[in-house]
């Protein structure tokens, strides 16, 4: 006997939500090499490994690799100012 309409995470592909913010705000988000918006944002991703890159003029690029499965994952990028060349 089967249950109609019952689905598991593996049936539909496991999903997670990345809640990405930064200090300072309004930085560009690049997820797996593609522009995905500005901080703060919530982005749905498939389970697996992802590369998050946060950039903003005047600040060093912030980059991390993250493995997700399901649920909400909070990511806070604390960006460092670029030092002026002397």
N, C-alpha and C positions, 0 to 999 in steps of 0.2 A: 504494500500500500504506500503510495507517495503522497506527499503534502504539496498541494498546488500553491504556487505563489511564494513558497519559502525559499529564500536566497541567503547564502552566506557571503562573507567578504570575498572569498575566493571565486565565487560565481560571477560577481560583478567587477572584480579587481579591487584590491584593498586601496583605500584612499586615506590620506591624512590632510590636515589643514595647517599650513605654515602661517603663523601670525608674526609678521616681520615688522619691526620698528627699528628706529635708529636715533642716535644722539650725535648730531642734530637731526631734526626731522626733514622731510622732503628730499631724501636722497634717492637715487635711482636704484631699482632692484633688477638684477639680471639673474635669472634662474636657468641653469643648464645652458648657458650661452645665449638666451633670448631675453630681451627686455620684458619685464613683467609688471611695471608700474613704479610708483613712488611710495616711500614709507610715510605713514604706516599702511600696511595692506594685509589682507588675508588671502592666501592663494592655495587652492586645492591641488594636491599632487598625488601621483600614484605611489604606492609603496616602493621603496628602494632607495638608492643613493642619489643624492642631488648636490649640485654645487651652487651656493648662494654667493653672489658678488654684489656688494653695496658700494656705490661711488657718489661723490659730490665734489664739485670744484672747491679747491682749497683744503681738501682732506685726503689722507692716504686711503687707498682702496682697501676695503674690508672683505675678506673672502674666507668661507668655511665650506667643508663637505659635511653633509648630514645624511644619516640613514633614517628613513621613516617607515612606519608600518601603518598604524591607524591612530585616530584621535587628533588632538590639537597640539601643535608644537610651537612654543613661543621662542622667537629668535630676536635678540636685541643686539644690534651692532653699535658698539661705542667707538666712534671714529676718532682718529687722531689727526690734529691739524698737520698739514705739510709744513715743514720748516723752510723758511725762505733761504735761498742760496746767498751766501755772503762772498 
